[in-house]
């Protein structure tokens, strides 16, 4: 079978609705017991992708809900969230880097039918997450205001947002643990459990956000700081529930109390894979900091417009990321089961489905960008800037779709080096210099930064496709 054949979905997925579709959807949400290394590949993708997509939608709700309510407080408050999130993106980079290696190692052990090995790997990931949380969180809590100033925040923004930044950055350990614990469930194939955990966190956040921001009922009126308090509370309760489920056990994984110990051989192997994984996402997220720094030159309105547009796009990219995570799990488990061809086909198919999804969303945003932005702000200065950003970014949707799946496929195989190299060239050597040139030298201002994002993401997608076709990832050991 050729690579072109891999890119085509099964005839049943195109000709009509496959029999038992609704029962499969219910099974995916409830939790599937299927062995993902055997049987229908389309069904395996469906059973993994649905809860993973819903999980990512719920994760992105944290950001969207915050902006929805904070947008009522003015441009400075939204800019505070944007600057803090750009710094928090470094924490996300660490969390995602640790998570992808955790998913890869747990998935490989599950594919090898070694549940004890999967549990031990999960326990080491948690130890690692706790250590990193302390290292990152304590200095961030102390120097939150200084970090905002470093990002170019005005005195007004520092005065408004230092409390938000202190809680969001100082409490970043819960973000790390939320990512890591869900990575354990995803690697084991328990995507539905990870999804339900985020339901708990998001319901709490949805309720508490307006209460803490505006002082509803017995809650104090904390302004923008209230958004950070609500999100921290929701995520913390979610993490506690994750620990409960890991210790109680699911159908696919359970960490016994006897396995809660340091296993330095597994820990060092996890660290080795995680280091390049962290670097991979750090490269991507520090490029975001660079973009925010360039855009901040053009004032609070431009920064607020970018913050709103990028939050909307992230909300849409999260389901796409969920599909990518499904591909990573399938790659890891099928390589563990010594079925590399099945792993490869799963990636091409997932990429094809992702492309269709993101393409439709891109067309929608090109037409309805302004009404969508108005859901988050009515500021007459911010709305046109945010709508312009959203339209420009939407031209790169197909590139985002394929790029995410391809790079996650490498990560699922335990090859974190290839995506790191691709990100280095795409973000640091292409995106940031191009953004600086177009925005400040050519005179396109913030639009120049937006165009650079589209160019870089499409270049990354092309490089990922070409490297994936070479097939060296099939021999990766972890």
C-alpha positions as CSV (number, residue, x, y, z in Angstrom):
1,X,0.0,0.0,0.0
2,X,1.4,3.4,-0.9
3,X,1.5,6.5,1.2
4,X,-1.2,8.0,-0.9
5,X,-3.4,5.1,0.0
6,X,-2.7,5.7,3.7
7,X,-4.1,9.2,3.3
8,X,-7.5,8.0,2.2
9,X,-10.2,7.1,4.8
10,X,-12.1,3.8,4.6
11,X,-14.9,3.7,2.0
12,X,-17.4,3.3,4.8
13,X,-16.4,6.6,6.3
14,X,-17.0,8.4,3.1
15,X,-20.0,6.6,1.6
16,X,-22.3,7.1,4.6
17,X,-22.7,6.6,8.3
18,X,-21.1,3.4,9.4
19,X,-23.3,0.9,11.2
20,X,-23.1,1.3,15.0
21,X,-21.8,4.8,14.8
22,X,-23.9,6.1,17.7
23,X,-23.0,3.1,19.9
24,X,-19.4,3.7,19.2
25,X,-19.8,7.4,20.2
26,X,-21.5,6.3,23.4
27,X,-18.7,3.8,24.1
28,X,-16.0,6.5,23.4
29,X,-17.6,8.9,26.0
30,X,-18.3,6.1,28.5
31,X,-14.8,4.6,28.1
32,X,-13.8,1.9,25.6
33,X,-12.3,-1.5,26.5
34,X,-11.1,-2.2,23.0
35,X,-7.5,-3.3,22.2
36,X,-6.3,-0.5,19.9
37,X,-3.7,-2.7,18.4
38,X,-6.2,-4.9,16.7
39,X,-9.5,-4.6,14.8
40,X,-10.9,-1.7,12.8
41,X,-8.5,1.2,12.7
42,X,-11.3,3.7,11.9
43,X,-13.1,2.5,15.1
44,X,-9.9,2.8,17.1
45,X,-9.4,6.4,15.9
46,X,-13.0,7.2,16.7
47,X,-12.9,5.7,20.2
48,X,-9.7,7.5,21.1
49,X,-10.3,10.8,19.3
50,X,-13.8,11.6,20.6
51,X,-12.9,11.8,24.3
52,X,-9.5,13.4,23.5
53,X,-11.2,16.0,21.4
54,X,-13.7,16.7,24.1
55,X,-10.9,16.8,26.7
56,X,-9.0,19.5,24.7
57,X,-12.2,21.5,24.2
58,X,-12.7,21.5,27.9
59,X,-9.0,22.4,28.5
60,X,-9.4,25.4,26.1
61,X,-12.5,26.5,27.9
62,X,-10.3,27.6,30.8
63,X,-8.7,30.3,28.5
64,X,-11.9,31.2,26.7
65,X,-14.0,31.6,29.8
66,X,-11.3,33.8,31.4
67,X,-11.2,36.1,28.3
68,X,-15.0,36.2,28.1
69,X,-15.4,37.7,31.6
70,X,-12.1,39.6,31.7
71,X,-13.0,41.3,28.4
72,X,-15.7,43.2,30.4
73,X,-12.9,44.9,32.5
74,X,-11.2,46.7,29.6
75,X,-8.1,46.4,27.4
76,X,-5.6,46.6,30.2
77,X,-7.2,43.6,31.9
78,X,-7.2,41.6,28.7
79,X,-3.6,42.6,28.0
80,X,-2.7,41.4,31.5
81,X,-4.1,37.9,30.6
82,X,-2.2,38.0,27.3
83,X,1.2,38.8,28.8
84,X,0.8,36.4,31.7
85,X,-0.3,33.6,29.3
86,X,2.7,34.2,27.2
87,X,4.9,33.6,30.3
88,X,2.7,30.7,31.4
89,X,3.3,29.2,28.0
90,X,6.8,28.3,29.2
91,X,5.1,26.2,31.9
92,X,2.9,24.7,29.3
93,X,6.1,23.8,27.3
94,X,7.4,21.9,30.3
95,X,4.1,20.3,31.0
96,X,3.6,19.2,27.4
97,X,7.2,18.0,27.1
98,X,6.8,15.8,30.1
99,X,3.4,14.7,29.0
100,X,4.4,13.6,25.6
101,X,7.2,11.4,26.9
102,X,4.8,10.0,29.6
103,X,2.2,9.2,27.0
104,X,4.8,7.5,24.7
105,X,6.3,5.4,27.5
106,X,2.9,4.4,29.0
107,X,1.5,3.6,25.6
108,X,4.5,1.5,24.7
109,X,4.2,-0.6,27.9
110,X,0.5,-1.0,27.3
111,X,1.1,-2.2,23.7
112,X,3.7,-4.7,25.1
113,X,1.0,-5.9,27.6
114,X,3.0,-4.8,30.6
115,X,0.5,-3.0,32.9
116,X,3.0,-2.9,35.8
117,X,5.6,-1.2,33.7
118,X,3.0,1.3,32.6
119,X,2.0,2.1,36.2
120,X,5.7,2.5,37.2
121,X,6.3,4.9,34.3
122,X,3.2,6.9,35.4
123,X,4.4,7.1,39.0
124,X,7.8,8.4,37.9
125,X,6.1,11.1,35.8
126,X,4.2,12.3,38.8
127,X,7.4,12.5,40.9
128,X,9.0,14.5,38.1
129,X,6.0,16.8,37.9
130,X,6.0,17.6,41.6
131,X,9.7,18.5,41.6
132,X,9.4,20.7,38.5
133,X,6.3,22.4,40.1
134,X,8.3,23.6,43.1
135,X,11.2,24.8,40.9
136,X,8.9,26.8,38.6
137,X,6.2,27.9,41.0
138,X,8.1,29.5,43.9
139,X,10.2,32.0,41.9
140,X,7.2,32.9,39.7
141,X,5.2,33.7,42.8
142,X,7.9,36.0,44.2
143,X,8.8,37.8,40.9
144,X,5.5,38.0,39.1
145,X,5.4,41.8,38.9
146,X,9.0,41.9,37.6
147,X,8.2,39.3,35.0
148,X,5.3,41.5,33.7
149,X,7.6,44.5,33.4
150,X,10.1,42.3,31.6
151,X,7.4,41.6,29.0
152,X,6.9,45.3,28.4
153,X,3.8,45.8,30.5
154,X,2.9,49.4,31.3
155,X,2.7,50.6,34.9
156,X,-1.1,50.5,34.6
157,X,-1.0,46.8,33.5
158,X,1.4,45.9,36.3
159,X,-0.9,47.6,38.9
160,X,-3.9,45.8,37.5
161,X,-2.5,42.4,36.8
162,X,0.3,41.6,39.3
163,X,-2.2,39.6,41.4
164,X,-3.4,37.7,38.4
165,X,0.2,36.9,37.3
166,X,1.2,35.9,40.9
167,X,-1.5,33.3,41.2
168,X,-1.4,32.1,37.6
169,X,2.4,31.7,37.5
170,X,2.9,30.7,41.1
171,X,0.2,28.1,41.0
172,X,1.4,26.7,37.7
173,X,2.3,23.4,39.3
174,X,-1.4,22.4,39.1
175,X,-1.2,22.9,35.3
176,X,1.8,20.6,35.1
177,X,0.2,17.9,37.2
178,X,-3.1,18.2,35.3
179,X,-1.2,17.6,32.0
180,X,0.9,14.8,33.4
181,X,-1.9,12.8,35.0
182,X,-4.0,13.0,31.9
183,X,-1.0,12.0,29.8
184,X,-0.9,8.7,31.8
185,X,-4.6,8.1,31.1
186,X,-4.2,8.9,27.4
187,X,-1.2,6.6,27.0
188,X,-3.1,3.8,28.6
189,X,-6.0,4.4,26.2
190,X,-8.3,5.7,29.0
191,X,-9.1,8.9,27.1
192,X,-12.6,9.0,28.5
193,X,-11.3,9.2,32.1
194,X,-9.1,12.2,31.2
195,X,-12.1,13.9,29.6
196,X,-14.3,13.5,32.6
197,X,-11.6,14.9,34.9
198,X,-11.6,18.1,32.9
199,X,-15.4,18.2,33.1
200,X,-15.0,18.5,36.9
201,X,-12.4,21.3,36.6
202,X,-14.3,23.3,34.0
203,X,-17.6,23.2,35.8
204,X,-16.0,24.6,38.9
205,X,-14.2,27.3,36.8
206,X,-17.3,28.2,34.9
207,X,-19.2,28.8,38.2
208,X,-16.4,30.6,40.1
209,X,-15.1,32.9,37.3
210,X,-17.8,35.5,37.4
211,X,-18.2,35.1,41.1
212,X,-14.6,36.0,41.9
213,X,-14.2,38.6,39.2
214,X,-17.4,40.6,39.9
215,X,-18.0,39.7,43.6
216,X,-21.3,37.9,43.2
217,X,-23.0,36.8,46.4
218,X,-20.6,36.0,49.3
219,X,-17.5,36.1,47.0
220,X,-15.0,39.0,47.1
221,X,-14.8,41.3,44.1
222,X,-11.2,40.6,42.9
223,X,-11.4,41.9,39.3
224,X,-8.9,40.2,36.9
225,X,-7.2,38.4,39.9
226,X,-10.5,36.6,40.4
227,X,-10.1,34.8,37.1
228,X,-6.8,33.3,38.2
229,X,-8.3,32.3,41.6
230,X,-11.2,30.5,39.9
231,X,-9.0,28.7,37.4
232,X,-6.5,27.7,40.0
233,X,-9.3,26.3,42.2
234,X,-10.9,24.3,39.4
235,X,-7.6,22.8,38.3
236,X,-6.5,21.9,41.8
237,X,-9.7,20.0,42.4
238,X,-9.2,18.3,39.1
239,X,-5.7,17.2,40.1
240,X,-6.9,15.7,43.4
241,X,-9.6,13.8,41.5
242,X,-6.9,12.5,39.1
243,X,-4.8,11.1,41.9
244,X,-7.9,9.4,43.3
245,X,-8.7,7.7,40.0
246,X,-5.1,6.6,39.5
247,X,-4.9,5.0,42.9
248,X,-8.4,3.5,42.7
249,X,-7.6,2.2,39.2
250,X,-9.4,2.1,35.8
251,X,-9.9,-0.7,33.3
252,X,-6.5,0.0,31.8
253,X,-4.2,1.4,34.5
254,X,-3.8,1.5,38.3
255,X,-0.9,2.8,40.4
256,X,-0.5,0.6,43.4
257,X,0.8,2.0,46.7
258,X,3.8,-0.4,46.4
259,X,4.6,1.3,43.0
260,X,4.8,4.8,44.5
261,X,8.6,4.8,44.8
262,X,11.5,6.2,42.8
263,X,12.7,3.9,40.0
264,X,15.8,5.8,38.8
265,X,16.2,3.6,35.7
266,X,12.7,4.5,34.5
267,X,12.9,8.0,35.8
268,X,16.2,8.8,33.9
269,X,14.7,7.3,30.7
270,X,11.7,9.5,31.1
271,X,13.9,12.6,31.7
272,X,16.0,11.8,28.7
273,X,13.0,11.7,26.4
274,X,11.4,14.7,28.2
275,X,14.3,17.0,27.8
276,X,14.0,17.2,24.1
277,X,10.3,17.2,24.4
278,X,10.4,20.2,26.8
279,X,12.8,21.9,24.4
280,X,10.5,21.2,21.5
281,X,7.6,23.0,23.2
282,X,9.8,25.7,24.7
283,X,10.9,26.6,21.2
284,X,7.3,26.9,20.1
285,X,6.2,28.8,23.2
286,X,9.1,31.2,23.5
287,X,8.4,32.2,19.9
288,X,5.0,33.2,21.2
289,X,6.7,35.4,23.8
290,X,8.7,36.9,21.0
291,X,5.5,37.7,19.0
292,X,3.8,39.2,22.0
293,X,6.9,41.4,22.6
294,X,6.8,42.6,19.0
295,X,3.0,43.2,19.0
296,X,3.2,45.1,22.4
297,X,5.1,47.8,20.6
298,X,1.8,48.8,18.9
299,X,-0.1,49.4,22.2
300,X,-2.7,47.7,24.5
301,X,-5.4,47.6,21.8
302,X,-3.2,45.6,19.4
303,X,-2.1,43.3,22.2
304,X,-5.7,42.8,23.4
305,X,-6.8,42.1,19.8
306,X,-4.1,39.5,19.4
307,X,-4.9,37.9,22.8
308,X,-8.6,37.5,22.0
309,X,-8.0,36.2,18.5
310,X,-5.3,33.7,19.6
311,X,-7.6,32.5,22.4
312,X,-10.4,31.8,19.9
313,X,-8.0,30.0,17.6
314,X,-6.6,28.0,20.5
315,X,-10.1,27.0,21.4
316,X,-10.5,25.5,17.9
317,X,-7.0,24.1,17.8
318,X,-7.6,22.1,21.0
319,X,-10.0,19.6,19.4
320,X,-7.4,19.3,16.6
321,X,-4.7,18.7,19.3
322,X,-7.0,16.0,20.6
323,X,-7.0,14.2,17.3
324,X,-3.2,14.5,17.3
325,X,-3.0,12.9,20.8
326,X,-5.1,10.0,19.5
327,X,-2.6,9.5,16.7
328,X,0.3,9.6,19.3
329,X,-1.4,6.9,21.4
330,X,-2.1,4.7,18.4
331,X,1.6,5.0,17.3
332,X,2.9,4.2,20.7
333,X,0.7,1.2,21.4
334,X,1.0,-0.2,17.9
335,X,4.8,0.1,17.9
336,X,4.8,-1.7,21.3
337,X,2.7,-4.4,19.6
338,X,5.2,-4.6,16.7
339,X,2.8,-3.3,14.1
340,X,4.5,-0.3,12.6
341,X,2.4,-0.3,9.4
342,X,-0.8,0.0,11.4
343,X,0.8,2.9,13.3
344,X,1.7,4.7,10.0
345,X,-1.8,4.3,8.5
346,X,-3.4,5.6,11.7
347,X,-1.3,8.8,11.4
348,X,-2.2,9.5,7.7
349,X,-5.9,8.9,8.4
350,X,-5.9,11.1,11.5
351,X,-4.2,13.9,9.6
352,X,-6.8,13.7,6.8
353,X,-9.7,14.0,9.2
354,X,-7.9,16.8,11.0
355,X,-7.4,18.7,7.7
356,X,-11.1,18.5,6.9
357,X,-12.1,19.7,10.4
358,X,-9.7,22.7,10.4
359,X,-10.5,23.6,6.8
360,X,-14.2,24.0,7.6
361,X,-13.4,26.0,10.7
362,X,-11.0,28.3,8.7
363,X,-13.7,29.1,6.2
364,X,-16.2,29.9,9.0
365,X,-13.8,32.3,10.6
366,X,-13.0,34.0,7.3
367,X,-16.7,34.9,7.0
368,X,-17.7,35.4,10.6
369,X,-14.6,36.7,12.3
370,X,-16.1,40.0,13.5
371,X,-19.3,38.5,15.1
372,X,-17.2,35.9,16.8
373,X,-14.8,38.5,18.2
374,X,-17.8,40.6,19.4
375,X,-18.7,37.7,21.7
376,X,-15.6,38.6,23.8
377,X,-15.3,42.4,23.5
378,X,-17.3,45.4,22.3
379,X,-14.3,47.8,22.4
380,X,-14.5,49.6,19.0
381,X,-10.7,49.9,18.9
382,X,-10.0,46.2,19.7
383,X,-12.7,44.5,17.6
384,X,-11.3,45.3,14.1
385,X,-7.8,44.4,15.2
386,X,-8.9,41.0,16.7
387,X,-11.0,40.2,13.6
388,X,-8.2,41.0,11.3
389,X,-5.8,38.7,13.3
390,X,-8.4,35.9,13.3
391,X,-8.9,36.0,9.5
392,X,-5.2,36.0,8.7
393,X,-4.5,33.1,11.1
394,X,-7.3,31.1,9.6
395,X,-5.5,30.9,6.2
396,X,-3.0,28.5,7.9
397,X,-5.6,26.1,9.4
398,X,-4.8,23.2,7.0
399,X,-1.1,23.6,7.8
400,X,-1.8,23.6,11.5
401,X,-3.9,20.4,11.1
402,X,-1.3,18.3,9.3
403,X,1.6,19.8,11.3
404,X,0.2,18.8,14.7
405,X,-0.6,15.3,13.7
406,X,2.8,14.6,12.1
407,X,4.8,16.0,15.0
408,X,2.7,14.2,17.6
409,X,3.2,11.0,15.7
410,X,7.0,11.3,16.2
411,X,6.4,12.1,19.8
412,X,4.2,9.0,20.2
413,X,7.0,6.9,18.8
414,X,9.4,8.4,21.4
415,X,11.3,10.4,18.8
416,X,11.2,13.9,20.4
417,X,14.3,15.1,18.6
418,X,12.8,15.4,15.1
419,X,9.9,17.7,16.1
420,X,12.4,19.7,18.2
421,X,14.6,20.4,15.2
422,X,11.6,21.2,13.0
423,X,10.3,23.6,15.6
424,X,13.7,25.3,15.9
425,X,13.9,26.0,12.2
426,X,10.2,26.9,11.9
427,X,9.8,29.2,14.9
428,X,13.2,30.7,15.8
429,X,14.8,30.9,12.4
430,X,11.7,31.6,10.3
431,X,8.7,33.0,12.3
432,X,10.4,35.5,14.7
433,X,12.8,37.1,12.2
434,X,9.9,37.2,9.6
435,X,7.6,38.8,12.1
436,X,10.2,41.4,13.1
437,X,10.9,42.2,9.4
438,X,7.2,42.5,8.3
439,X,5.9,44.3,11.4
440,X,8.7,46.8,12.0
441,X,10.7,47.0,8.8
442,X,8.1,46.6,6.1
443,X,5.6,48.5,8.2
444,X,2.7,46.0,8.3
445,X,2.7,46.5,12.1
446,X,0.8,43.7,14.0
447,X,-0.4,42.1,10.7
448,X,3.2,41.3,9.9
449,X,3.4,39.1,13.0
450,X,0.2,37.3,12.0
451,X,1.4,36.6,8.5
452,X,4.7,35.2,9.9
453,X,2.6,32.7,12.0
454,X,0.9,31.3,9.0
455,X,4.1,31.0,6.9
456,X,6.0,29.3,9.8
457,X,3.2,26.8,10.6
458,X,2.7,25.7,7.0
459,X,6.5,25.3,6.6
460,X,6.5,23.1,9.7
461,X,3.7,21.0,8.4
462,X,5.5,20.4,5.1
463,X,8.7,19.4,6.9
464,X,6.8,17.1,9.2
465,X,5.1,15.3,6.3
466,X,8.4,14.8,4.4
467,X,10.3,13.5,7.5
468,X,7.4,11.2,8.5
469,X,7.4,9.6,5.1
470,X,11.1,8.6,5.6
471,X,9.9,6.1,8.3
472,X,12.9,6.3,10.7
473,X,10.6,6.8,13.6
474,X,9.5,3.1,13.3
475,X,12.7,1.9,14.8
476,X,12.6,4.2,17.8
477,X,13.2,2.6,21.3
478,X,11.8,3.9,24.5
